[in-house]
């Protein structure tokens, strides 16, 4: 009898120059330990997005995001958004 498992993990974590973080999560379906299917989910988190940071749900990546989002980065991003509006 075959064993199926589903694993979800962060497969890409990119900090952009403006402080936004691009994330890609991969969900992999495995049959007897071999990958048979993959789907991807992507999002971009703006600096200081404390609600959406929960999407990271892994302390390692959450800590990286918090370290990248310094007060200076947040202020620069907010100023950039205000100019674009």
N, C-alpha and C positions, 0 to 999 in steps of 0.2 A: 504494500500500500504506500502511495506517495505522500510525502509530507510537504505542505505548502506553508510558507512563512511570508510575512510582509514586514519590511524594514523601511523606516523613513529616517533620513539623515540630511544634514546641511552639506551640499556638495559644492557650493560656491558662496564665498563671502568676500565681497569687494568693497573697499572704502574708496569712494570717489573723491576728487580734489575738493568738491564743495561740501564734503562731510556726509553726503548721502551714502547709505550702505545698500548695495545690491545683494540680494539673497536668492539662492536657488536651493530648493529642497527636492530631493529625489526620493520617490517611493519605489522600492524594488520588490517585486514578487519573485520568490524563489521556490523551486520545486526540487526537493531532495538536495538543497544546498546550492543549486545552480540557478543563476538569474534567468528568468524566462520573460520578464516584462519590466519596463521602467516607465514611470510618468514623472513629470517635472512640474513644480509650482514655483513661481517667481514673484518677488515683490521688491520695492525700493522703500527703505525707511529714511525719512528726512531726519536731520539732527534733532535730538531731544524728543523723539517720538516715544514717550514713556509708555503709552498704551500699546502701541504696536510692537514694542521691543519684546513683548511676550512671545511673539512668533519665533524668536530665537530659541526659547525654551531649553537652552543649554548654557550653563554658567560661563563656560569658556568664551562663547561668542557674545553673550550679554556683557561680559567684562571688557571685551575688545571694543564693543560699541560705546560703552560708557567712557572708556579711555579716549576714544577718538572724538567724542562730543564734548570738547572743552568749552568753557564759556565763550572763548574767542570764536571758535568754529560755529557755535550756535548763533552768536550775534552777527557774524558775517553772512550766514545763510539767511537769517531773517531780514537783513538789509537787502540782500540780493532779491528775495521774494517781494519785498516792498517796492523795489524799483521796477520789477516786472509787472506789478499790478496796475 
